Amino acid sequence: LLSDDFSIPDLVKQNKSEHNYDELKKEVERFNESSKYIKRGIAHIPTMFGIAFGVLFLNQAGALVNIYHDGSVLVSQGGVEIGQGLFTKMTMVAAAELGVPVEKVFISETSTQCVPNTSPTAASSASDINGMAIKNACDKLNERLKPIKEKLGPDATWHEIVSAAYFDRISLSATGFYKMPEIGFVFGDPNPKPAFLYYTQGSAITVVEVDTLTGDWACLEADIKMDIGRPINQAIDYGQIEGAFIQGMGLFTMEQSLWFRHNGALFTRGPGNYKIPGFRDVPQKFDISMLKDREFTHLKTIRSSKGIGEPPLFLGS
């Protein structure tokens, strides 16, 4: 599994080639020779992030998909939308699996009244596990609708198919369930199962400039290439890569947690005394791209996509 999913060599090769790493390095050296107090540095960082919860039982998800008489589809799943675009991706998954326009699909606010025993929206696996649960529900519905589609022929509209199924008293509601396969690492097991289903990998070339008199610094350029499989929504994934990189940059360079000595309480509890990156800290040249010319037949994920929330953070180091 690991050899099939090990893309770091290709990522590094493509990233360095596309962004002229060797020439960038020479430019930095030339600048430093002629500048006494302002200095530049360049770094290349690869990263490899395993996707799965460390606790086995959390790697499960449920979904509920309802098709209504007017052809609209309502999706309930266990992931929480926290600005990472999960609802958009899950809407797209349901639309693709049922073969309907995305405008027909609506997503319900996450509630354990519809989907019980939800796992946390964490470990960069929300799209993976909830997307697969939605697929499982859609597979059941497609199986029920199959005789209707065959009867009405290829020219039948979605609304005609759904309407015929309703009048034929076919259930248009299905639950879905998914548990991540193949994983289950146990310490001490002589033949352990994998800890992760796959790895999201990346490569970052970063050029920075430091004022050695004041300590002030700026990120001049960041060129990032990620292996994100076949993305469900490439625009969302690129935004996630940008955000995680900036967060990582802040973590490694400007954020500092401080505690009171007398009672151990956290002092840095808000923006008044805790510095996080702002718009000025965004790299002046910010280039994001994804791995090219690679098959993803080994991926057992929803539509061969990869989780992207946390993996790029370390690139900020």
Salt bridges, closest charged atoms under 4 A:
ASP5 OD1 - HIS298 NE2 2.63
ASP5 OD1 - LYS306 NZ 2.95
ASP10 OD2 - ARG294 NH1 2.80
GLU18 OE1 - LYS225 NZ 3.17
GLU18 OE2 - LYS292 NZ 3.43
GLU23 OE2 - ARG30 NH2 2.92
GLU97 OE2 - ARG303 NH1 2.71
ASP139 OD2 - LYS135 NZ 3.08
GLU182 OE2 - LYS300 NZ 3.19
GLU209 OE2 - ARG40 NE 2.69
ASP216 OD2 - ARG280 NH2 3.91
GLU221 OE2 - LYS285 NZ 3.10
ASP223 OD1 - HIS19 NE2 3.70
ASP223 OD1 - LYS285 NZ 3.52
ASP227 OD2 - LYS306 NZ 2.94
ASP237 OD1 - LYS89 NZ 2.67
ASP281 OD2 - LYS275 NZ 3.71
ASP287 OD2 - HIS19 NE2 2.78
GLU295 OE1 - ARG230 NH2 3.92
